[in-house]
Amino acid sequence: MFQPEAMLLLVILAVLGTPAFSANDYHGTTTGTPFCTSIPEGKNLTAVRMYVRNNVIMGVQVQHEDSWGDVSGYAEGTPVVLTLSDDEHVLWVFGTYRFFIQQIVLYTSRPRDQYFGSLKGPNEFSDYPQSSDHVLKGFCGFYVRGGLRAIKFVWGSLSGTCTD
């Protein structure tokens, strides 16, 4: 005998138990203070500075042209900087996390890469733009006193608008 109530319950449980994925998802745990780096319209990323302490990314700061934005998180630990040349852009990102973001690797169009932190976390992620003409413009995420808890990458067209 067909029981619509039982079938509806099964459908609801199946939907709730299915992991959702979106290119806009954060990597890590979305708890703490939220942040997004400032991305001036029409500007491109020229440098990234991350602060690393005890194998944890503590804070991130971006530069557009000659202007550094505010530190998102904490300016504690060893600062590691990636300075991009005029025609160089970040095209792909790799990272690891456990309780905190522990490593981020930025891969550029030159090609070269810059490691921030060390490969310690059991959870790996990679991120890249959905369109081949987009580049990294900035970051959003969550931080607590112990470091960055989650991060997502903001992609956009060269000298154009951003999409996260």
VEXZA-536027 format. One record per residue: x, y, z of N, C-alpha, C in turn; residue in three letters; residue number from 1. Coordinates in pm, whole numbers. Atoms other than C-alpha are relative to their C-alpha. Layout:
BEGIN
<npx = X; npy = Y; npz = Z; capx = X; capy = Y; capz = Z; cpx = X; cpy = Y; cpz = Z; aa = ALA; i = NUM>
...
This chain:
BEGIN
<npx = 83; npy = -117; npz = 0; capx = 0; capy = 0; capz = 0; cpx = 88; cpy = 125; cpz = 0; aa = MET; i = 1>
<npx = -75; npy = -123; npz = 17; capx = 135; capy = 346; capz = -101; cpx = -34; cpy = 98; cpz = 113; aa = PHE; i = 2>
<npx = 21; npy = -95; npz = -108; capx = 183; capy = 588; capz = 190; cpx = 76; cpy = 129; cpz = -32; aa = GLN; i = 3>
<npx = -68; npy = -124; npz = 39; capx = 258; capy = 944; capz = 73; cpx = 78; cpy = 64; cpz = 114; aa = PRO; i = 4>
<npx = -72; npy = -60; npz = -113; capx = 359; capy = 1057; capz = 423; cpx = 136; cpy = -65; cpz = 19; aa = GLU; i = 5>
<npx = -126; npy = 71; npz = -16; capx = 628; capy = 789; capz = 445; cpx = 96; cpy = 36; cpz = -114; aa = ALA; i = 6>
<npx = -83; npy = -36; npz = 114; capx = 755; capy = 872; capz = 96; cpx = 54; cpy = 141; cpz = 14; aa = MET; i = 7>
<npx = -44; npy = -138; npz = -21; capx = 770; capy = 1245; capz = 177; cpx = 110; cpy = 5; cpz = 105; aa = LEU; i = 8>
<npx = -104; npy = 5; npz = -103; capx = 971; capy = 1170; capz = 491; cpx = 132; cpy = -51; cpz = -58; aa = LEU; i = 9>
<npx = -121; npy = 53; npz = 63; capx = 1219; capy = 962; capz = 288; cpx = 65; cpy = 102; cpz = -92; aa = LEU; i = 10>
<npx = -54; npy = -103; npz = 89; capx = 1258; capy = 1240; capz = 31; cpx = 68; cpy = 111; cpz = 80; aa = VAL; i = 11>
<npx = -59; npy = -105; npz = -85; capx = 1320; capy = 1499; capz = 305; cpx = 131; cpy = -48; cpz = 60; aa = ILE; i = 12>
<npx = -123; npy = 53; npz = -59; capx = 1578; capy = 1277; capz = 475; cpx = 110; cpy = -15; cpz = -106; aa = LEU; i = 13>
<npx = -99; npy = 13; npz = 106; capx = 1751; capy = 1208; capz = 143; cpx = 60; cpy = 135; cpz = -38; aa = ALA; i = 14>
<npx = -48; npy = -134; npz = 34; capx = 1776; capy = 1581; capz = 64; cpx = 88; cpy = 54; cpz = 111; aa = VAL; i = 15>
<npx = -80; npy = -48; npz = -112; capx = 1905; capy = 1666; capz = 411; cpx = 132; cpy = -74; cpz = 13; aa = LEU; i = 16>
<npx = -122; npy = 78; npz = -11; capx = 2163; capy = 1390; capz = 394; cpx = 92; cpy = 12; cpz = -119; aa = GLY; i = 17>
<npx = -81; npy = -15; npz = 120; capx = 2296; capy = 1489; capz = 52; cpx = 89; cpy = 121; cpz = 14; aa = THR; i = 18>
<npx = -88; npy = -116; npz = -12; capx = 2605; capy = 1708; capz = 65; cpx = -19; cpy = 93; cpz = -119; aa = PRO; i = 19>
<npx = 14; npy = -100; npz = 106; capx = 2564; capy = 2029; capz = -131; cpx = 139; cpy = 51; cpz = -36; aa = ALA; i = 20>
<npx = -127; npy = -58; npz = 42; capx = 2852; capy = 2167; capz = -335; cpx = -28; cpy = 116; cpz = -91; aa = PHE; i = 21>
<npx = 10; npy = -117; npz = 84; capx = 2888; capy = 2504; capz = -491; cpx = 138; cpy = 63; cpz = -9; aa = SER; i = 22>
<npx = -128; npy = -69; npz = 15; capx = 3182; capy = 2700; capz = -624; cpx = 13; cpy = 112; cpz = 103; aa = ALA; i = 23>
<npx = -3; npy = -107; npz = -99; capx = 3087; capy = 2960; capz = -362; cpx = 21; cpy = -51; cpz = 141; aa = ASN; i = 24>
<npx = -16; npy = 58; npz = -133; capx = 3141; capy = 2722; capz = -70; cpx = 132; cpy = 44; cpz = 64; aa = ASP; i = 25>
<npx = -119; npy = -27; npz = -78; capx = 3387; capy = 2803; capz = 204; cpx = 76; cpy = -131; cpz = 21; aa = TYR; i = 26>
<npx = -85; npy = 113; npz = -35; capx = 3679; capy = 2570; capz = 274; cpx = 32; cpy = 17; cpz = 148; aa = HIS; i = 27>
<npx = -18; npy = -10; npz = -144; capx = 3688; capy = 2502; capz = 650; cpx = -134; cpy = 15; cpz = 69; aa = GLY; i = 28>
<npx = 119; npy = -13; npz = -84; capx = 3440; capy = 2575; capz = 928; cpx = -41; cpy = 146; cpz = 10; aa = THR; i = 29>
<npx = 47; npy = -139; npz = 4; capx = 3229; capy = 2890; capz = 899; cpx = -48; cpy = 47; cpz = 137; aa = THR; i = 30>
<npx = 29; npy = -55; npz = -133; capx = 3246; capy = 3003; capz = 1262; cpx = 101; cpy = 109; cpz = 29; aa = THR; i = 31>
<npx = -89; npy = -110; npz = -37; capx = 3396; capy = 3318; capz = 1409; cpx = -43; cpy = 129; cpz = -66; aa = GLY; i = 32>
<npx = 25; npy = -131; npz = 58; capx = 3422; capy = 3669; capz = 1270; cpx = 15; cpy = -9; cpz = -152; aa = THR; i = 33>
<npx = -11; npy = 4; npz = 146; capx = 3345; capy = 3697; capz = 898; cpx = 84; cpy = 116; cpz = -54; aa = PRO; i = 34>
<npx = -75; npy = -106; npz = 66; capx = 3566; capy = 3899; capz = 662; cpx = -5; cpy = -17; cpz = -151; aa = PHE; i = 35>
<npx = -26; npy = 0; npz = 144; capx = 3606; capy = 3989; capz = 297; cpx = 101; cpy = 110; cpz = -25; aa = CYS; i = 36>
<npx = -100; npy = -101; npz = 32; capx = 3910; capy = 4169; capz = 162; cpx = -63; cpy = 104; cpz = -91; aa = THR; i = 37>
<npx = 52; npy = -109; npz = 81; capx = 3844; capy = 4502; capz = -1; cpx = 53; cpy = -13; cpz = -142; aa = SER; i = 38>
<npx = -37; npy = 19; npz = 139; capx = 3842; capy = 4474; capz = -379; cpx = -49; cpy = 122; cpz = -78; aa = ILE; i = 39>
<npx = 44; npy = -118; npz = 75; capx = 3836; capy = 4812; capz = -557; cpx = -43; cpy = -38; cpz = -142; aa = PRO; i = 40>
<npx = 52; npy = 27; npz = 133; capx = 3632; capy = 4804; capz = -877; cpx = 104; cpy = 34; cpz = -107; aa = GLU; i = 41>
<npx = -92; npy = -21; npz = 111; capx = 3851; capy = 4767; capz = -1185; cpx = 147; cpy = -18; cpz = 36; aa = GLY; i = 42>
<npx = -139; npy = 19; npz = -43; capx = 4168; capy = 4690; capz = -984; cpx = 35; cpy = -148; cpz = 1; aa = LYS; i = 43>
<npx = -48; npy = 137; npz = -6; capx = 4378; capy = 4376; capz = -997; cpx = 89; cpy = -21; cpz = 121; aa = ASN; i = 44>
<npx = -84; npy = 39; npz = -112; capx = 4557; capy = 4194; capz = -718; cpx = 147; cpy = 15; cpz = -40; aa = LEU; i = 45>
<npx = -143; npy = -15; npz = 29; capx = 4927; capy = 4292; capz = -703; cpx = 88; cpy = -71; cpz = 103; aa = THR; i = 46>
<npx = -77; npy = 73; npz = -102; capx = 5036; capy = 4116; capz = -381; cpx = -94; cpy = -59; cpz = 103; aa = ALA; i = 47>
<npx = 73; npy = 65; npz = -109; capx = 4916; capy = 3884; capz = -105; cpx = 99; cpy = -20; cpz = 114; aa = VAL; i = 48>
<npx = -81; npy = 25; npz = -120; capx = 5055; capy = 3874; capz = 250; cpx = -84; cpy = -84; cpz = 95; aa = ARG; i = 49>
<npx = 66; npy = 82; npz = -100; capx = 4962; capy = 3596; capz = 490; cpx = 94; cpy = -14; cpz = 119; aa = MET; i = 50>
<npx = -74; npy = 15; npz = -124; capx = 5070; capy = 3568; capz = 851; cpx = -17; cpy = -143; cpz = 49; aa = TYR; i = 51>
<npx = 1; npy = 141; npz = -38; capx = 5166; capy = 3216; capz = 963; cpx = 65; cpy = -16; cpz = 137; aa = VAL; i = 52>
<npx = -54; npy = 28; npz = -134; capx = 5212; capy = 3105; capz = 1325; cpx = -34; cpy = -144; cpz = 35; aa = ARG; i = 53>
<npx = 20; npy = 140; npz = -42; capx = 5257; capy = 2743; capz = 1439; cpx = -81; cpy = -79; cpz = -102; aa = ASN; i = 54>
<npx = 66; npy = 75; npz = 108; capx = 5147; capy = 2600; capz = 1102; cpx = -148; cpy = 35; cpz = -18; aa = ASN; i = 55>
<npx = 137; npy = -48; npz = 17; capx = 4823; capy = 2804; capz = 1105; cpx = 6; cpy = 136; cpz = -69; aa = VAL; i = 56>
<npx = 13; npy = -132; npz = 63; capx = 4727; capy = 3093; capz = 876; cpx = -77; cpy = 88; cpz = 98; aa = ILE; i = 57>
<npx = 61; npy = -88; npz = -100; capx = 4654; capy = 3375; capz = 1121; cpx = -76; cpy = 117; cpz = -63; aa = MET; i = 58>
<npx = 63; npy = -116; npz = 63; capx = 4565; capy = 3656; capz = 881; cpx = 41; cpy = 10; cpz = -145; aa = GLY; i = 59>
<npx = -27; npy = -22; npz = 142; capx = 4555; capy = 3765; capz = 519; cpx = -19; cpy = 147; cpz = -32; aa = VAL; i = 60>
<npx = 5; npy = -139; npz = 41; capx = 4614; capy = 4101; capz = 355; cpx = 28; cpy = 4; cpz = -150; aa = GLN; i = 61>
<npx = -20; npy = -9; npz = 144; capx = 4589; capy = 4197; capz = -12; cpx = 39; cpy = 141; cpz = -40; aa = VAL; i = 62>
<npx = -39; npy = -128; npz = 57; capx = 4738; capy = 4473; capz = -221; cpx = -57; cpy = 9; cpz = -141; aa = GLN; i = 63>
<npx = 48; npy = -32; npz = 134; capx = 4574; capy = 4628; capz = -528; cpx = 74; cpy = 126; cpz = -43; aa = HIS; i = 64>
<npx = -93; npy = -104; npz = 41; capx = 4819; capy = 4848; capz = -718; cpx = 97; cpy = 24; cpz = 115; aa = GLU; i = 65>
<npx = -97; npy = -27; npz = -106; capx = 5025; capy = 5021; capz = -446; cpx = -62; cpy = 10; cpz = 138; aa = ASP; i = 66>
<npx = 71; npy = -20; npz = -126; capx = 4766; capy = 5014; capz = -168; cpx = -32; cpy = -133; cpz = 69; aa = SER; i = 67>
<npx = 31; npy = 119; npz = -80; capx = 4759; capy = 4746; capz = 103; cpx = -133; cpy = 21; cpz = 72; aa = TRP; i = 68>
<npx = 124; npy = -3; npz = -75; capx = 4418; capy = 4667; capz = 250; cpx = 25; cpy = -34; cpz = 146; aa = GLY; i = 69>
<npx = -9; npy = 38; npz = -141; capx = 4346; capy = 4592; capz = 615; cpx = 31; cpy = -149; cpz = 12; aa = ASP; i = 70>
<npx = -24; npy = 142; npz = -30; capx = 4460; capy = 4263; capz = 770; cpx = -132; cpy = -62; cpz = 43; aa = VAL; i = 71>
<npx = 118; npy = 78; npz = -41; capx = 4174; capy = 4014; capz = 791; cpx = 51; cpy = -114; cpz = 85; aa = SER; i = 72>
<npx = -55; npy = 95; npz = -96; capx = 4240; capy = 3802; capz = 1098; cpx = 100; cpy = 74; cpz = 87; aa = GLY; i = 73>
<npx = -101; npy = -58; npz = -89; capx = 4558; capy = 3874; capz = 1295; cpx = 135; cpy = 7; cpz = -69; aa = TYR; i = 74>
<npx = -134; npy = -20; npz = 54; capx = 4897; capy = 4014; capz = 1192; cpx = 101; cpy = -55; cpz = 100; aa = ALA; i = 75>
<npx = -88; npy = 67; npz = -97; capx = 5078; capy = 3761; capz = 1412; cpx = 70; cpy = -116; cpz = -69; aa = GLU; i = 76>
<npx = -77; npy = 108; npz = 61; capx = 5350; capy = 3518; capz = 1317; cpx = 91; cpy = 55; cpz = -109; aa = GLY; i = 77>
<npx = -92; npy = -35; npz = 107; capx = 5576; capy = 3520; capz = 1015; cpx = -78; cpy = 47; cpz = -123; aa = THR; i = 78>
<npx = 68; npy = -43; npz = 122; capx = 5457; capy = 3732; capz = 722; cpx = 67; cpy = -63; cpz = -123; aa = PRO; i = 79>
<npx = -47; npy = 57; npz = 126; capx = 5490; capy = 3558; capz = 385; cpx = -71; cpy = 77; cpz = -110; aa = VAL; i = 80>
<npx = 57; npy = -88; npz = 102; capx = 5440; capy = 3772; capz = 74; cpx = 21; cpy = -59; cpz = -139; aa = VAL; i = 81>
<npx = -8; npy = 28; npz = 143; capx = 5366; capy = 3693; capz = -289; cpx = -24; cpy = 133; cpz = -71; aa = LEU; i = 82>
<npx = 14; npy = -122; npz = 79; capx = 5431; capy = 3996; capz = -511; cpx = -11; cpy = -41; cpz = -146; aa = THR; i = 83>
<npx = 26; npy = 36; npz = 139; capx = 5289; capy = 3965; capz = -862; cpx = 60; cpy = 104; cpz = -94; aa = LEU; i = 84>
<npx = -47; npy = -93; npz = 101; capx = 5448; capy = 4116; capz = -1170; cpx = -120; cpy = 60; cpz = -73; aa = SER; i = 85>
<npx = 109; npy = -73; npz = 64; capx = 5242; capy = 4349; capz = -1391; cpx = -96; cpy = -89; cpz = -80; aa = ASP; i = 86>
<npx = 85; npy = 86; npz = 84; capx = 5114; capy = 4074; capz = -1622; cpx = -24; cpy = -138; cpz = 62; aa = ASP; i = 87>
<npx = 14; npy = 128; npz = -70; capx = 5096; capy = 3797; capz = -1359; cpx = -126; cpy = 0; cpz = 87; aa = GLU; i = 88>
<npx = 124; npy = 13; npz = -75; capx = 4776; capy = 3670; capz = -1194; cpx = -8; cpy = -137; cpz = 65; aa = HIS; i = 89>
<npx = 23; npy = 128; npz = -65; capx = 4670; capy = 3394; capz = -955; cpx = -114; cpy = -70; cpz = -72; aa = VAL; i = 90>
<npx = 97; npy = 75; npz = 79; capx = 4485; capy = 3124; capz = -1150; cpx = -57; cpy = -122; cpz = 71; aa = LEU; i = 91>
<npx = 42; npy = 123; npz = -65; capx = 4453; capy = 2834; capz = -907; cpx = 50; cpy = 1; cpz = 143; aa = TRP; i = 92>
<npx = -34; npy = 3; npz = -142; capx = 4463; capy = 2768; capz = -531; cpx = -12; cpy = -142; cpz = 52; aa = VAL; i = 93>
<npx = 6; npy = 127; npz = -71; capx = 4537; capy = 2460; capz = -320; cpx = 18; cpy = 31; cpz = 147; aa = PHE; i = 94>
<npx = -18; npy = -23; npz = -142; capx = 4515; capy = 2431; capz = 57; cpx = -38; cpy = -120; cpz = 84; aa = GLY; i = 95>
<npx = 37; npy = 103; npz = -97; capx = 4468; capy = 2219; capz = 367; cpx = -54; cpy = 67; cpz = 126; aa = THR; i = 96>
<npx = 51; npy = -49; npz = -127; capx = 4280; capy = 2259; capz = 692; cpx = -34; cpy = -118; cpz = 91; aa = TYR; i = 97>
<npx = 52; npy = 91; npz = -102; capx = 4191; capy = 2080; capz = 1012; cpx = -97; cpy = 82; cpz = 82; aa = ARG; i = 98>
<npx = 83; npy = -92; npz = -78; capx = 4057; capy = 2308; capz = 1284; cpx = 17; cpy = 143; cpz = -52; aa = PHE; i = 99>
<npx = -33; npy = -129; npz = 58; capx = 4221; capy = 2605; capz = 1113; cpx = 56; cpy = -21; cpz = -140; aa = PHE; i = 100>
<npx = -66; npy = 7; npz = 131; capx = 4345; capy = 2683; capz = 762; cpx = 150; cpy = -10; cpz = 26; aa = ILE; i = 101>
<npx = -139; npy = 25; npz = -32; capx = 4696; capy = 2543; capz = 769; cpx = 95; cpy = 26; cpz = -116; aa = GLN; i = 102>
<npx = -86; npy = -28; npz = 114; capx = 4827; capy = 2587; capz = 417; cpx = -85; cpy = 54; cpz = -114; aa = GLN; i = 103>
<npx = 57; npy = -49; npz = 126; capx = 4741; capy = 2786; capz = 107; cpx = 115; cpy = 13; cpz = -98; aa = ILE; i = 104>
<npx = -99; npy = -11; npz = 107; capx = 4934; capy = 2758; capz = -217; cpx = -68; cpy = 75; cpz = -115; aa = VAL; i = 105>
<npx = 52; npy = -78; npz = 112; capx = 4875; capy = 3021; capz = -486; cpx = 85; cpy = -30; cpz = -124; aa = LEU; i = 106>
<npx = -67; npy = 30; npz = 127; capx = 4961; capy = 2923; capz = -845; cpx = -30; cpy = 112; cpz = -98; aa = TYR; i = 107>
<npx = 17; npy = -117; npz = 85; capx = 5020; capy = 3204; capz = -1091; cpx = 14; cpy = -33; cpz = -149; aa = THR; i = 108>
<npx = -8; npy = 13; npz = 145; capx = 5014; capy = 3258; capz = -1467; cpx = 143; cpy = 2; cpz = -51; aa = SER; i = 109>
<npx = -138; npy = -15; npz = 45; capx = 5392; capy = 3298; capz = -1479; cpx = 62; cpy = -126; cpz = -58; aa = ARG; i = 110>
<npx = 60; npy = 60; npz = -119; capx = 5389; capy = 2992; capz = -1386; cpx = 101; cpy = -10; cpz = 115; aa = PRO; i = 111>
<npx = -75; npy = 22; npz = -124; capx = 5514; capy = 2981; capz = -1029; cpx = -100; cpy = -16; cpz = 111; aa = ARG; i = 112>
<npx = 90; npy = 18; npz = -112; capx = 5371; capy = 2913; capz = -686; cpx = 60; cpy = 59; cpz = 125; aa = ASP; i = 113>
<npx = -43; npy = -51; npz = -130; capx = 5387; capy = 3053; capz = -336; cpx = -74; cpy = -77; cpz = 108; aa = GLN; i = 114>
<npx = 57; npy = 76; npz = -111; capx = 5332; capy = 2842; capz = -23; cpx = -13; cpy = 91; cpz = 121; aa = TYR; i = 115>
<npx = 25; npy = -68; npz = -126; capx = 5178; capy = 2995; capz = 289; cpx = -35; cpy = -109; cpz = 100; aa = PHE; i = 116>
<npx = 25; npy = 106; npz = -96; capx = 5194; capy = 2765; capz = 593; cpx = 64; cpy = -130; cpz = -46; aa = GLY; i = 117>
<npx = -58; npy = 130; npz = 35; capx = 5278; capy = 2395; capz = 580; cpx = -109; cpy = -105; cpz = -13; aa = SER; i = 118>
<npx = 96; npy = 106; npz = 31; capx = 5104; capy = 2081; capz = 462; cpx = -24; cpy = -84; cpz = 124; aa = LEU; i = 119>
<npx = 27; npy = 70; npz = -126; capx = 4956; capy = 1964; capz = 793; cpx = -143; cpy = -52; cpz = 10; aa = LYS; i = 120>
<npx = 140; npy = 37; npz = -18; capx = 4577; capy = 1944; capz = 760; cpx = -39; cpy = -123; cpz = -79; aa = GLY; i = 121>
<npx = 45; npy = 121; npz = 69; capx = 4403; capy = 1618; capz = 667; cpx = -100; cpy = 29; cpz = -112; aa = PRO; i = 122>
<npx = 100; npy = -36; npz = 100; capx = 4143; capy = 1802; capz = 457; cpx = 63; cpy = 90; cpz = -106; aa = ASN; i = 123>
<npx = -57; npy = -77; npz = 110; capx = 4257; capy = 1926; capz = 116; cpx = -110; cpy = 65; cpz = -81; aa = GLU; i = 124>
<npx = 94; npy = -65; npz = 91; capx = 4085; capy = 2168; capz = -118; cpx = 78; cpy = 65; cpz = -113; aa = PHE; i = 125>
<npx = -54; npy = -82; npz = 108; capx = 4151; capy = 2336; capz = -448; cpx = -112; cpy = 86; cpz = -54; aa = SER; i = 126>
<npx = 100; npy = -94; npz = 50; capx = 3975; capy = 2627; capz = -608; cpx = 58; cpy = 70; cpz = -123; aa = ASP; i = 127>
<npx = -39; npy = -70; npz = 122; capx = 3986; capy = 2798; capz = -946; cpx = -125; cpy = 67; cpz = -56; aa = TYR; i = 128>
<npx = 117; npy = -72; npz = 52; capx = 3762; capy = 3035; capz = -1141; cpx = -82; cpy = -87; cpz = -93; aa = PRO; i = 129>
<npx = 90; npy = 73; npz = 90; capx = 3463; capy = 2906; capz = -1334; cpx = 21; cpy = 40; cpz = -145; aa = GLN; i = 130>
<npx = -25; npy = -49; npz = 135; capx = 3567; capy = 3112; capz = -1636; cpx = 151; cpy = 12; cpz = -22; aa = SER; i = 131>
<npx = -144; npy = 0; npz = 27; capx = 3909; capy = 3087; capz = -1803; cpx = 59; cpy = 141; cpz = -6; aa = SER; i = 132>
<npx = -54; npy = -136; npz = 3; capx = 3940; capy = 3467; capz = -1826; cpx = -10; cpy = 70; cpz = 136; aa = ASP; i = 133>
<npx = 7; npy = -58; npz = -134; capx = 3893; capy = 3519; capz = -1448; cpx = 127; cpy = -31; cpz = 78; aa = HIS; i = 134>
<npx = -119; npy = 13; npz = -85; capx = 4169; capy = 3561; capz = -1189; cpx = -40; cpy = 27; cpz = 145; aa = VAL; i = 135>
<npx = 27; npy = -25; npz = -141; capx = 4193; capy = 3582; capz = -811; cpx = -2; cpy = 151; cpz = 27; aa = LEU; i = 136>
<npx = 15; npy = -141; npz = -35; capx = 4071; capy = 3919; capz = -682; cpx = 10; cpy = 25; cpz = 150; aa = LYS; i = 137>
<npx = -4; npy = -18; npz = -145; capx = 4054; capy = 3858; capz = -305; cpx = -51; cpy = -123; cpz = 72; aa = GLY; i = 138>
<npx = 38; npy = 110; npz = -87; capx = 3940; capy = 3642; capz = -15; cpx = -118; cpy = 40; cpz = 87; aa = PHE; i = 139>
<npx = 98; npy = -15; npz = -107; capx = 3645; capy = 3599; capz = 218; cpx = 24; cpy = -116; cpz = 96; aa = CYS; i = 140>
<npx = -21; npy = 109; npz = -94; capx = 3643; capy = 3386; capz = 529; cpx = -51; cpy = 31; cpz = 139; aa = GLY; i = 141>
<npx = 35; npy = -14; npz = -141; capx = 3602; capy = 3348; capz = 903; cpx = 127; cpy = -21; cpz = 82; aa = PHE; i = 142>
<npx = -116; npy = 18; npz = -88; capx = 3862; capy = 3387; capz = 1180; cpx = -42; cpy = 6; cpz = 146; aa = TYR; i = 143>
<npx = 12; npy = -6; npz = -146; capx = 3890; capy = 3336; capz = 1555; cpx = 140; cpy = 31; cpz = 52; aa = VAL; i = 144>
<npx = -129; npy = -36; npz = -60; capx = 4173; capy = 3412; capz = 1796; cpx = 112; cpy = -96; cpz = -40; aa = ARG; i = 145>
<npx = -102; npy = 99; npz = 35; capx = 4355; capy = 3091; capz = 1695; cpx = 42; cpy = -1; cpz = -145; aa = GLY; i = 146>
<npx = -36; npy = -4; npz = 142; capx = 4361; capy = 3166; capz = 1320; cpx = -122; cpy = -1; cpz = -90; aa = GLY; i = 147>
<npx = 109; npy = 5; npz = 97; capx = 4154; capy = 3147; capz = 1003; cpx = -70; cpy = -134; cpz = 10; aa = LEU; i = 148>
<npx = 79; npy = 123; npz = -10; capx = 3871; capy = 2892; capz = 1032; cpx = -51; cpy = -45; cpz = -136; aa = ARG; i = 149>
<npx = 53; npy = 33; npz = 132; capx = 3740; capy = 2910; capz = 675; cpx = 43; cpy = 107; cpz = -98; aa = ALA; i = 150>
<npx = -38; npy = -95; npz = 104; capx = 3827; capy = 3073; capz = 347; cpx = -70; cpy = -36; cpz = -130; aa = ILE; i = 151>
<npx = 46; npy = 21; npz = 137; capx = 3679; capy = 3118; capz = 3; cpx = 69; cpy = 105; cpz = -85; aa = LYS; i = 152>
<npx = -79; npy = -81; npz = 91; capx = 3833; capy = 3279; capz = -300; cpx = -93; cpy = 76; cpz = -93; aa = PHE; i = 153>
<npx = 81; npy = -88; npz = 83; capx = 3688; capy = 3571; capz = -494; cpx = 69; cpy = 14; cpz = -135; aa = VAL; i = 154>
<npx = -52; npy = -2; npz = 136; capx = 3741; capy = 3547; capz = -870; cpx = -71; cpy = 106; cpz = -81; aa = TRP; i = 155>
<npx = 62; npy = -99; npz = 86; capx = 3675; capy = 3810; capz = -1134; cpx = 82; cpy = 20; cpz = -126; aa = GLY; i = 156>
<npx = -70; npy = -25; npz = 126; capx = 3772; capy = 3931; capz = -1478; cpx = 111; cpy = 101; cpz = 20; aa = SER; i = 157>
<npx = -110; npy = -97; npz = -7; capx = 4092; capy = 4126; capz = -1537; cpx = -54; cpy = 141; cpz = -10; aa = LEU; i = 158>
<npx = 42; npy = -140; npz = -5; capx = 4036; capy = 4492; capz = -1450; cpx = -151; cpy = 16; cpz = -9; aa = SER; i = 159>
<npx = 146; npy = -5; npz = 6; capx = 3667; capy = 4411; capz = -1418; cpx = -63; cpy = -30; cpz = 133; aa = GLY; i = 160>
<npx = 77; npy = 26; npz = -120; capx = 3407; capy = 4303; capz = -1170; cpx = 35; cpy = -135; cpz = 61; aa = THR; i = 161>
<npx = -29; npy = 122; npz = -75; capx = 3430; capy = 4029; capz = -909; cpx = -125; cpy = -87; cpz = 9; aa = CYS; i = 162>
<npx = 105; npy = 96; npz = -31; capx = 3224; capy = 3716; capz = -862; cpx = 60; cpy = -95; cpz = 101; aa = THR; i = 163>
<npx = -57; npy = 94; npz = -99; capx = 3268; capy = 3497; capz = -555; cpx = -63; cpy = -135; cpz = -13; aa = ASP; i = 164>
